[in-house]
Amino acid sequence: LRYDHDTGQVRIVTVWPELLTGRGAKEMKYRFQWTYPIQFSPHDPGVLYVAGNMVFRSDDEGSSWQAISPDLTRNDVTKMEPSGGPITKDTSGAEIYGTIFAFVESPHEKGVFWAGSDDGLVHISRDGGESWDQVTPPPLPPFTLVSMIEVSPHDPASAYLAATRYKLDEPRPMLYRTRDYGQTWTEITLGIREGDYTRVIREDPQRRGLLYAGTETGAYVSFDDGDSWQSLSANLPSVPVYDLMVKEDELVAATHGRSFWILDDLSQIRQIADNPPDQSFRLWKPGRAYRLRSPFGSRKPSPGKHYRLSLGADVTYTESVGPRNETVRKFLDAGENPPHGVVIPYFFAEKPESDVTLSILDSAGQEIKTFSSVAPEEDTADGVPELVLAAEAGANRFVWDMRFPAAHKMPGDKTTEDIVSGPLASPGTYQARLMVDGQTQTQTFEIVKDPRVPASQADFDAQFQLLMQIRDKLSQTHDSINDLRSVRRQVDEWEQRAEGRPSAEVISASAASLKEHLSAVEEELIQVGYKGARDRLHLPVKLNRKLAELTAVVANADFAPPQQAYQVFEDLCSRIDTQLTSLQKIMDDEVPRFTNLVHEMEIPAIVPNASRPR
């Protein structure tokens, strides 16, 4: 079929459009399998090939066809009667036999074709179809279905073949390799379970000799050009894998009955192929991470069932907190997304005895954030539980969400807890540093922009710089409020201790004046009456919330900040600084005076920043 995307019309461009239902394949002019091969030439997108029992070529999008091969099957007419016999005859087309099941044009050499039939023959043409040579592997039994031929992306003379005989009650793996255009073949099935018959084999386009195979029950990988195999199924269900494709850094599996599955990051597998782990630990180089925006709003996990509607598509998912404080989303009516962020893989030969740390650094080596295998006692600045590193024997991984640390928080604060998060890292080069038992390994990685986004690097940098300025100013504001509240708590304590003493009235009057001035500053910086979202509309917004909300204006999309965002930031900073100046004056003048009063009673002096962590 030929589909027109503009009009939606479909043209039937079958090689020989003659209806032959109710008849056996032996009466057909050409025999086509139910899933016959179709390929556009990798050398000329205007050339289309299809394969029945012969190979056909079209130079006009199917308006006409030319046979470029003889019959490349055994043409055994005894196996071409109508299936089902005279009583339960079934001629839907799926049962047609004696066809070319696998066909490919070499990506290296124009006009070099490989063809494999469903009755056990393999042919090659090296002159555009003018002549064909049979190069069937000698150990391949007759009437074996050749399901896939893969030309090596690294060597024009090398190819791989997958075949099956389960329909002949011989369910064993059958994979072959040639390095001389099919003149000699080697069977390569060591490590694949007996009975797990093979359907497809592919070679990694970036690593020569790194092979992937799909079988009746899953997937396998070979690091030595097929000399040995090991399972790659992981969480892939037991399902037939009919085809595999490497797309950039992903391995895509087409299954029969369980949709598409994707192995998201091949970087670790490729590094194992280059240099297998032979140390007590290994930090693998992370694959490049796309700076995509998560469609899920709050970073703070909210256990339970959720619904999300976005541009007409809605999904249902459950959300929970995993054993390492990670947010776990399970989609009930949609596929599972790959991890959002930078996937950092690492390996331990044995479980480490001491704490393991992973630090994220910028290109200059400045630390951004450090994570530990020991759970922290407190949550992060934005109220999200700190992620904990996995540190088990074998393969581990950590996902950095590409965010810098958030602004400092205030204990119990409700005014900004739902909007404060760290700025998203700009596209660029970063480093991961793993420390185990005093030894470190470091790898660089790249964060790249969403390819759909037109923003320049300068746009990203400008956005990041303003977001960091907002974050730092918000941290300064919250630190000052924390200091203010610490002083007020101490004033309350000493006022209570002074009760019943001769100087109680003097201290009480001084305390009242001091607390009044502190509250005046506090009430300009933060809405002290705010208890939750319902207060948002009827209580006046204060400076810290205004500043925090400006983050959304700047970070909402991948663009440089608008000029008015800078203007609002400068205005808010000026107003905040006015209050912080007033607060500092209180700390410099009024707090010492009150301290002198309590000192006369031999009570320890007030410590203005006693609430800050050391």
C-alpha positions as CSV (number, residue, x, y, z in Angstrom):
1,L,0.0,0.0,0.0
2,R,1.1,3.6,-0.8
3,Y,-0.2,6.2,1.6
4,D,-0.5,9.9,0.9
5,H,0.0,11.9,4.1
6,D,-1.5,15.0,2.6
7,T,-4.8,13.5,1.4
8,G,-5.0,10.4,3.5
9,Q,-5.6,8.3,0.3
10,V,-4.1,4.8,0.0
11,R,-3.1,3.3,-3.3
12,I,-2.7,-0.5,-3.8
13,V,0.6,-1.0,-5.5
14,T,0.9,-4.8,-5.1
15,V,3.4,-6.4,-7.5
16,W,0.7,-8.7,-9.0
17,P,-2.8,-7.7,-7.8
18,E,-4.6,-10.9,-8.7
19,L,-7.0,-12.3,-6.2
20,L,-6.4,-16.0,-5.7
21,T,-8.3,-17.0,-2.5
22,G,-9.3,-20.6,-2.3
23,R,-6.2,-21.7,-4.3
24,G,-2.9,-23.1,-3.3
25,A,0.4,-21.2,-3.6
26,K,1.5,-23.4,-6.5
27,E,-1.1,-21.6,-8.7
28,M,0.2,-18.1,-8.0
29,K,2.3,-16.2,-10.4
30,Y,4.3,-14.9,-7.5
31,R,4.4,-16.0,-3.9
32,F,4.5,-13.5,-1.1
33,Q,4.7,-14.2,2.6
34,W,2.3,-12.7,5.1
35,T,5.1,-10.4,6.3
36,Y,7.2,-10.2,3.2
37,P,10.3,-7.9,3.2
38,I,10.0,-4.3,2.1
39,Q,13.0,-2.0,2.0
40,F,13.9,1.3,0.6
41,S,17.5,1.4,-0.8
42,P,19.9,2.9,1.7
43,H,21.7,4.4,-1.3
44,D,18.7,5.9,-3.1
45,P,15.4,6.6,-1.2
46,G,13.6,6.6,-4.6
47,V,14.3,2.9,-5.0
48,L,12.0,0.4,-3.4
49,Y,12.5,-3.4,-3.0
50,V,10.0,-6.1,-2.1
51,A,10.6,-9.9,-2.0
52,G,8.2,-12.7,-2.7
53,N,9.7,-15.8,-4.2
54,M,11.7,-13.4,-6.3
55,V,13.1,-9.9,-5.6
56,F,11.3,-7.0,-7.2
57,R,12.5,-3.4,-7.7
58,S,10.4,-0.2,-8.3
59,D,11.8,3.2,-9.2
60,D,8.4,4.9,-9.2
61,E,6.9,4.2,-5.8
62,G,5.2,1.0,-6.8
63,S,3.6,2.2,-10.0
64,S,5.6,-0.5,-11.8
65,W,7.9,-3.4,-10.8
66,Q,10.8,-5.2,-12.3
67,A,12.0,-8.7,-11.2
68,I,15.7,-8.6,-10.5
69,S,16.2,-12.2,-9.4
70,P,15.0,-15.7,-10.3
71,D,13.0,-17.8,-7.9
72,L,15.3,-17.9,-4.8
73,T,13.4,-20.7,-3.0
74,R,13.3,-24.5,-3.4
75,N,10.1,-24.1,-5.3
76,D,8.8,-27.4,-3.9
77,V,5.3,-27.5,-5.2
78,T,4.4,-30.4,-3.0
79,K,4.4,-27.9,-0.1
80,M,2.2,-25.4,-2.0
81,E,-1.2,-27.1,-1.8
82,P,-4.1,-25.2,-0.1
83,S,-3.6,-25.5,3.6
84,G,-6.1,-27.3,5.7
85,G,-7.0,-29.9,3.1
86,P,-10.4,-30.3,1.4
87,I,-12.4,-30.2,4.6
88,T,-11.0,-27.2,6.5
89,K,-9.4,-25.3,3.6
90,D,-7.7,-22.1,4.8
91,T,-6.2,-19.8,2.2
92,S,-6.0,-16.4,3.9
93,G,-2.5,-15.8,2.7
94,A,-0.7,-16.4,6.0
95,E,0.1,-20.0,5.0
96,I,1.9,-19.3,1.7
97,Y,5.2,-21.2,1.6
98,G,8.3,-21.1,-0.6
99,T,9.0,-17.4,-0.2
100,I,11.9,-15.0,0.6
101,F,11.5,-14.2,4.3
102,A,14.6,-12.1,4.8
103,F,16.0,-9.5,2.4
104,V,18.5,-6.7,2.8
105,E,20.6,-4.4,0.6
106,S,24.1,-3.8,2.0
107,P,24.4,-0.3,3.6
108,H,28.1,-0.3,2.4
109,E,27.8,-1.3,-1.3
110,K,25.0,-0.4,-3.7
111,G,23.5,-3.4,-5.4
112,V,24.8,-6.0,-3.0
113,F,21.7,-8.0,-1.9
114,W,21.2,-10.8,0.6
115,A,18.1,-13.0,0.6
116,G,17.0,-15.9,2.8
117,S,14.0,-18.1,2.2
118,D,11.5,-19.8,4.5
119,D,12.6,-23.1,3.0
120,G,16.2,-22.8,4.0
121,L,18.2,-21.1,1.2
122,V,20.5,-18.1,1.3
123,H,21.5,-16.2,-1.8
124,I,23.7,-13.1,-2.5
125,S,24.0,-10.8,-5.5
126,R,26.9,-8.4,-5.8
127,D,26.0,-6.9,-9.1
128,G,22.6,-5.3,-8.6
129,G,20.7,-8.6,-9.1
130,E,22.2,-9.5,-12.5
131,S,23.5,-12.8,-11.0
132,W,22.9,-14.6,-7.7
133,D,25.0,-17.1,-5.8
134,Q,23.7,-19.6,-3.2
135,V,25.6,-19.2,0.0
136,T,23.5,-21.3,2.4
137,P,25.4,-22.2,5.5
138,P,26.3,-25.9,5.2
139,P,25.0,-26.8,8.7
140,L,21.6,-25.2,8.0
141,P,19.1,-28.1,7.6
142,P,16.8,-28.0,4.5
143,F,13.5,-26.2,5.0
144,T,14.7,-24.0,7.8
145,L,13.1,-20.6,8.0
146,V,15.7,-17.9,7.5
147,S,14.1,-15.2,9.6
148,M,16.7,-12.4,9.5
149,I,19.9,-11.4,7.8
150,E,22.0,-8.5,9.3
151,V,24.8,-7.0,7.3
152,S,27.5,-5.8,9.6
153,P,27.5,-2.0,9.9
154,H,31.3,-2.2,10.2
155,D,32.3,-4.6,7.5
156,P,30.7,-5.1,4.1
157,A,31.9,-8.8,3.9
158,S,30.4,-9.7,7.3
159,A,26.8,-10.7,7.9
160,Y,24.8,-12.5,10.6
161,L,21.8,-14.9,10.1
162,A,19.0,-15.9,12.4
163,A,16.9,-19.0,11.6
164,T,14.2,-21.2,13.2
165,R,12.9,-24.7,12.8
166,Y,10.3,-24.8,15.6
167,K,7.6,-25.5,13.0
168,L,9.5,-28.7,12.3
169,D,9.6,-29.6,16.0
170,E,13.2,-28.5,16.4
171,P,13.0,-25.5,18.7
172,R,16.7,-24.7,19.1
173,P,18.7,-21.5,18.6
174,M,20.2,-21.1,15.2
175,L,22.6,-18.1,14.6
176,Y,25.4,-17.9,12.0
177,R,28.2,-15.5,11.2
178,T,30.1,-15.0,7.9
179,R,33.1,-12.7,7.3
180,D,33.6,-13.4,3.6
181,Y,30.3,-12.7,1.9
182,G,28.9,-16.1,2.8
183,Q,31.7,-18.3,1.5
184,T,32.1,-19.7,5.0
185,W,29.8,-19.7,8.0
186,T,30.2,-20.2,11.8
187,E,27.4,-21.2,14.1
188,I,27.3,-18.8,17.1
189,T,24.8,-20.0,19.7
190,L,26.9,-20.7,22.8
191,G,25.1,-19.4,25.9
192,I,21.6,-19.3,24.5
193,R,19.3,-21.7,26.2
194,E,18.4,-24.9,24.3
195,G,14.8,-24.6,23.2
196,D,15.0,-20.8,23.0
197,Y,14.8,-20.5,19.3
198,T,16.1,-17.4,17.6
199,R,14.3,-14.9,15.4
200,V,16.6,-11.9,15.0
201,I,20.2,-10.8,15.3
202,R,21.6,-7.2,15.1
203,E,25.1,-5.7,15.5
204,D,25.6,-2.5,17.4
205,P,26.4,0.3,14.9
206,Q,28.9,1.9,17.3
207,R,30.7,-1.2,18.6
208,R,32.0,-3.9,16.3
209,G,31.3,-7.4,17.6
210,L,28.6,-6.2,20.1
211,L,25.6,-8.3,19.1
212,Y,22.0,-8.4,20.2
213,A,19.7,-11.4,19.6
214,G,15.9,-11.8,20.0
215,T,14.5,-15.2,20.8
216,E,11.2,-16.8,21.6
217,T,11.5,-15.8,25.2
218,G,13.6,-12.6,25.3
219,A,16.8,-11.0,24.4
220,Y,20.5,-11.8,24.6
221,V,23.8,-9.9,24.2
222,S,27.2,-11.0,23.0
223,F,30.4,-9.0,23.6
224,D,32.6,-11.2,21.5
225,D,31.0,-11.2,18.0
226,G,28.7,-14.1,18.9
227,D,31.3,-16.5,20.4
228,S,29.3,-16.4,23.6
229,W,25.9,-15.0,24.7
230,Q,24.3,-14.0,28.0
231,S,20.7,-12.9,28.8
232,L,19.8,-9.3,28.3
233,S,16.1,-9.7,29.3
234,A,16.3,-8.0,32.8
235,N,12.7,-6.9,33.4
236,L,11.6,-7.8,29.9
237,P,8.7,-10.3,30.2
238,S,9.0,-13.8,28.7
239,V,7.9,-12.9,25.3
240,P,8.8,-13.6,21.6
241,V,11.1,-10.8,20.3
242,Y,10.5,-10.6,16.5
243,D,12.9,-7.7,15.7
244,L,15.5,-5.5,17.3
245,M,16.7,-2.0,16.3
246,V,19.4,0.2,17.7
247,K,18.3,3.8,17.6
248,E,21.1,6.1,18.7
249,D,21.7,5.0,22.3
250,E,18.6,2.8,22.7
251,L,17.8,-0.8,21.9
252,V,14.2,-1.2,20.7
253,A,12.5,-4.6,20.8
254,A,9.4,-5.5,18.8
255,T,7.6,-8.2,20.7
256,H,4.8,-10.5,19.7
257,G,2.0,-9.7,22.1
258,R,3.6,-7.3,24.5
259,S,4.1,-4.2,22.3
260,F,7.4,-2.3,22.1
261,W,10.1,-2.4,24.8
262,I,13.1,-0.1,24.9
263,L,16.4,-0.5,26.7
264,D,17.0,3.2,27.2
265,D,20.7,3.5,27.6
266,L,23.3,1.3,25.8
267,S,26.3,3.3,27.0
268,Q,27.1,0.9,29.8
269,I,26.8,-2.1,27.6
270,R,29.1,-0.5,25.0
271,Q,31.6,0.3,27.7
272,I,31.5,-3.3,28.9
273,A,32.2,-4.4,25.4
274,D,35.3,-2.1,25.2
275,N,36.6,-2.8,28.7
276,P,35.0,-5.4,31.0
277,P,35.0,-4.6,34.7
278,D,38.1,-6.0,36.4
279,Q,38.3,-3.7,39.5
280,S,36.6,-3.6,42.9
281,F,34.4,-0.8,41.5
282,R,33.8,1.0,38.3
283,L,32.0,4.2,37.4
284,W,30.8,4.0,33.9
285,K,30.6,7.0,31.7
286,P,27.0,8.2,31.6
287,G,25.2,8.5,28.3
288,R,24.2,11.9,27.1
289,A,21.0,13.1,28.8
290,Y,18.4,15.2,27.1
291,R,17.2,18.2,29.0
292,L,13.5,17.4,28.7
293,R,10.9,19.0,30.9
294,S,9.0,16.6,33.1
295,P,5.2,16.7,32.5
296,F,4.7,16.1,36.2
297,G,4.5,19.3,38.2
298,S,5.6,18.9,41.8
299,R,8.8,17.2,42.6
300,K,7.5,16.2,46.0
301,P,6.1,12.7,45.8
302,S,2.4,12.3,46.7
303,P,1.5,8.7,47.3
304,G,-1.7,7.4,45.8
305,K,-3.5,7.4,42.4
306,H,-3.2,10.4,40.1
307,Y,-4.7,11.5,36.8
308,R,-3.1,13.8,34.3
309,L,-4.5,15.5,31.2
310,S,-2.2,17.1,28.7
311,L,-3.1,18.3,25.2
312,G,-6.0,15.9,24.9
313,A,-4.2,12.8,26.3
314,D,-4.9,11.6,29.8
315,V,-3.1,9.0,31.8
316,T,-3.6,7.3,35.2
317,Y,-0.8,6.4,37.4
318,T,0.1,5.5,41.0
319,E,2.9,7.3,42.8
320,S,4.9,6.1,45.8
321,V,8.2,6.6,47.5
322,G,10.8,3.9,46.8
323,P,13.3,2.4,49.2
324,R,15.9,5.0,48.3
325,N,13.5,8.0,48.5
326,E,13.0,8.0,44.8
327,T,9.6,8.7,43.3
328,V,8.1,5.6,41.7
329,R,5.4,6.1,39.1
330,K,3.5,3.1,37.8
331,F,1.3,3.9,34.8
332,L,-2.0,2.0,34.6
333,D,-3.0,2.9,31.1
334,A,0.2,4.0,29.3
335,G,3.8,2.9,28.7
336,E,6.6,3.5,31.2
337,N,8.9,6.4,30.5
338,P,12.7,6.2,30.8
339,P,14.2,7.8,33.8
340,H,14.0,11.6,33.8
341,G,17.5,12.9,34.2
342,V,21.1,11.7,33.9
343,V,21.5,8.0,34.4
344,I,24.8,7.3,36.2
345,P,25.7,3.6,36.2
346,Y,28.4,2.0,38.4
347,F,29.5,-1.4,39.5
348,F,30.8,-3.0,42.7
349,A,32.5,-6.4,42.7
350,E,31.4,-6.8,46.3
351,K,29.1,-4.7,48.5
352,P,31.1,-1.8,49.9
353,E,31.7,-1.8,53.7
354,S,31.8,1.9,54.1
355,D,29.7,4.9,52.9
356,V,29.7,5.5,49.2
357,T,29.3,9.1,47.8
358,L,28.5,10.4,44.4
359,S,29.3,14.0,43.6
360,I,28.0,16.0,40.7
361,L,30.4,18.7,39.5
362,D,30.3,21.3,36.8
363,S,32.9,21.4,34.0
364,A,35.3,23.4,36.2
365,G,35.1,20.8,38.9
366,Q,32.9,22.9,41.3
367,E,30.6,20.7,43.3
368,I,26.9,21.0,42.6
369,K,25.5,18.3,44.8
370,T,26.7,15.2,46.7
371,F,24.6,12.1,47.4
372,S,25.4,9.3,49.9
373,S,24.5,5.6,50.4
374,V,23.6,6.6,54.0
375,A,20.2,8.2,54.4
376,P,20.4,11.8,55.7
377,E,18.6,12.8,58.8
378,E,16.8,15.7,57.2
379,D,15.0,16.3,54.0
380,T,16.5,18.6,51.3
381,A,15.9,22.3,51.2
382,D,12.8,21.9,49.1
383,G,11.2,19.3,51.5
384,V,11.9,16.4,49.1
385,P,13.6,13.4,50.8
386,E,17.2,13.2,49.8
387,L,17.9,10.4,47.4
388,V,20.0,7.5,48.7
389,L,22.7,5.8,46.6
390,A,22.3,2.1,45.8
391,A,25.5,0.3,46.9
392,E,24.9,-3.4,46.2
393,A,27.3,-5.9,44.7
394,G,26.9,-5.9,40.9
395,A,25.4,-3.2,38.7
396,N,23.9,-0.1,40.3
397,R,22.6,3.2,38.9
398,F,21.7,6.6,40.1
399,V,19.5,9.2,38.3
400,W,20.4,12.8,38.8
401,D,17.4,15.0,38.0
402,M,19.7,17.7,36.6
403,R,18.7,20.2,39.3
404,F,20.9,22.3,41.4
405,P,20.2,22.5,45.2
406,A,17.0,24.4,46.0
407,A,16.7,27.6,48.1
408,H,17.1,27.2,51.9
409,K,13.8,26.4,53.5
410,M,12.1,27.5,56.7
411,P,10.9,24.9,59.1
412,G,7.2,24.5,58.8
413,D,6.9,27.1,56.0
414,K,3.8,26.7,53.8
415,T,4.2,29.8,51.7
416,T,6.8,28.4,49.2
417,E,7.0,24.7,49.8
418,D,5.1,23.8,46.6
419,I,7.2,26.0,44.3
420,V,10.8,25.9,45.6
421,S,13.0,23.7,43.6
422,G,16.6,24.0,42.3
423,P,17.3,25.4,38.9
424,L,17.6,23.0,36.0
425,A,21.2,22.6,34.7
426,S,22.0,24.3,31.4
427,P,23.1,22.1,28.5
428,G,26.9,21.4,28.7
429,T,29.6,19.2,30.2
430,Y,29.4,17.9,33.7
431,Q,31.3,15.4,35.9
432,A,30.3,12.5,38.1
433,R,32.7,11.5,40.9
434,L,32.2,8.3,42.8
435,M,34.2,7.8,46.1
436,V,34.5,4.3,47.7
437,D,36.8,3.5,50.6
438,G,39.0,6.6,49.9
439,Q,39.3,5.9,46.2
440,T,37.6,8.0,43.5
441,Q,36.7,7.6,39.8
442,T,35.4,10.5,37.7
443,Q,33.6,10.5,34.4
444,T,32.3,13.4,32.3
445,F,28.9,13.5,30.7
446,E,26.8,15.7,28.5
447,I,23.4,17.3,29.1
448,V,22.0,18.3,25.7
449,K,19.0,20.4,24.9
450,D,15.7,19.1,23.7
451,P,16.2,19.0,19.9
452,R,12.8,20.5,19.3
453,V,13.7,23.7,21.3
454,P,15.1,26.7,19.3
455,A,16.9,28.2,22.4
456,S,20.6,29.0,22.1
457,Q,23.2,28.2,24.7
458,A,23.3,31.9,25.6
459,D,19.5,31.7,26.3
460,F,20.0,28.7,28.6
461,D,22.8,30.4,30.4
462,A,20.9,33.6,30.9
463,Q,17.9,31.7,32.2
464,F,20.1,29.6,34.6
465,Q,22.0,32.7,35.9
466,L,18.8,34.5,36.8
467,L,17.3,31.4,38.4
468,M,20.4,31.1,40.6
469,Q,20.2,34.7,41.6
470,I,16.5,34.2,42.5
471,R,17.4,31.1,44.5
472,D,20.2,32.7,46.3
473,K,18.2,35.8,47.2
474,L,15.4,33.5,48.4
475,S,17.9,31.6,50.5
476,Q,19.2,34.9,52.0
477,T,15.6,35.9,52.8
478,H,14.7,32.6,54.5
479,D,18.0,32.5,56.4
480,S,17.2,36.0,57.7
481,I,13.7,35.0,58.7
482,N,15.1,31.9,60.5
483,D,17.6,34.2,62.3
484,L,14.8,36.5,63.3
485,R,12.6,33.7,64.6
486,S,15.6,32.3,66.5
487,V,16.1,35.6,68.3
488,R,12.4,35.9,69.1
489,R,12.3,32.4,70.6
490,Q,15.3,33.3,72.8
491,V,13.7,36.6,73.8
492,D,10.5,34.6,74.8
493,E,12.6,32.2,76.9
494,W,14.5,34.9,78.8
495,E,11.3,36.9,79.3
496,Q,9.7,33.8,80.9
497,R,12.8,33.2,83.1
498,A,12.7,36.8,84.3
499,E,9.2,36.4,85.6
500,G,9.2,37.0,89.4
501,R,12.5,38.8,89.3
502,P,13.0,42.5,90.2
503,S,13.9,43.4,86.7
504,A,11.0,41.5,85.1
505,E,9.1,44.6,84.1
506,V,12.1,46.2,82.4
507,I,12.9,43.0,80.5
508,S,9.3,42.5,79.5
509,A,9.0,46.0,78.2
510,S,12.3,45.6,76.3
511,A,11.2,42.2,75.0
512,A,7.9,43.6,73.8
513,S,9.6,46.4,71.9
514,L,12.1,44.1,70.3
515,K,9.5,41.5,69.3
516,E,7.3,44.2,67.8
517,H,10.1,45.4,65.6
518,L,11.1,41.9,64.6
519,S,7.5,41.1,63.7
520,A,7.2,44.2,61.6
521,V,10.1,43.0,59.4
522,E,8.8,39.4,59.4
523,E,5.3,40.4,58.2
524,E,6.8,42.2,55.2
525,L,9.0,39.3,54.2
526,I,6.5,36.4,54.8
527,Q,2.8,35.9,55.2
528,V,2.8,34.7,58.8
529,G,-0.9,33.8,58.7
530,Y,-0.5,31.4,55.7
531,K,-1.6,27.9,56.7
532,G,-2.2,26.3,53.3
533,A,-3.4,26.7,49.7
534,R,-6.9,28.0,50.8
535,D,-5.1,31.1,52.2
536,R,-3.6,32.0,48.9
537,L,-6.5,34.1,47.6
538,H,-7.5,36.0,50.8
539,L,-4.2,36.8,52.5
540,P,-1.9,39.3,50.9
541,V,1.1,37.8,49.2
542,K,4.4,38.8,50.8
543,L,7.9,39.3,49.4
544,N,9.3,35.8,49.7
545,R,6.3,34.3,47.9
546,K,6.6,37.0,45.2
547,L,10.2,36.1,44.7
548,A,9.6,32.3,44.7
549,E,6.7,32.7,42.1
550,L,9.1,34.7,39.8
551,T,10.9,31.4,39.4
552,A,7.9,30.0,37.4
553,V,8.0,33.0,35.1
554,V,11.7,32.5,34.3
555,A,11.8,28.7,34.3
556,N,8.5,27.9,32.6
557,A,10.0,27.3,29.1
558,D,13.4,27.0,27.5
559,F,13.9,30.6,26.6
560,A,16.0,33.6,27.8
561,P,14.1,35.5,30.6
562,P,12.0,38.4,29.4
563,Q,13.3,41.8,30.3
564,Q,10.4,42.4,32.7
565,A,11.5,39.4,34.7
566,Y,14.8,41.2,35.4
567,Q,13.0,44.3,36.3
568,V,10.7,42.6,38.8
569,F,13.6,40.7,40.3
570,E,15.5,44.0,40.9
571,D,12.4,45.6,42.4
572,L,11.8,42.7,44.8
573,C,15.5,42.6,45.8
574,S,15.4,46.3,46.6
575,R,12.3,45.8,48.8
576,I,13.7,42.8,50.5
577,D,17.0,44.6,51.1
578,T,15.1,47.4,52.8
579,Q,13.7,44.9,55.2
580,L,17.0,43.1,55.7
581,T,18.7,46.4,56.4
582,S,16.0,47.1,59.1
583,L,16.5,43.6,60.5
584,Q,20.3,44.1,60.6
585,K,19.9,47.4,62.5
586,I,17.7,45.5,65.0
587,M,20.4,42.9,65.4
588,D,23.1,45.5,65.8
589,D,21.3,47.8,68.2
590,E,18.3,46.4,69.9
591,V,19.4,42.8,70.4
592,P,22.7,43.9,72.2
593,R,20.6,46.2,74.5
594,F,18.3,43.4,75.4
595,T,21.3,41.1,75.9
596,N,22.8,43.5,78.3
597,L,19.6,43.3,80.4
598,V,19.6,39.6,80.5
599,H,23.4,39.7,81.2
600,E,22.7,41.6,84.4
601,M,20.7,38.5,85.5
602,E,23.6,36.3,84.6
603,I,21.7,34.6,81.7
604,P,23.7,33.6,78.6
605,A,23.5,36.0,75.7
606,I,21.3,35.6,72.6
607,V,22.9,34.0,69.6
608,P,21.4,35.6,66.4
609,N,22.1,32.7,64.0
610,A,21.6,29.8,66.5
611,S,19.1,28.1,64.1
612,R,21.5,27.7,61.2
613,P,23.2,24.4,60.6
614,R,26.9,24.3,61.1
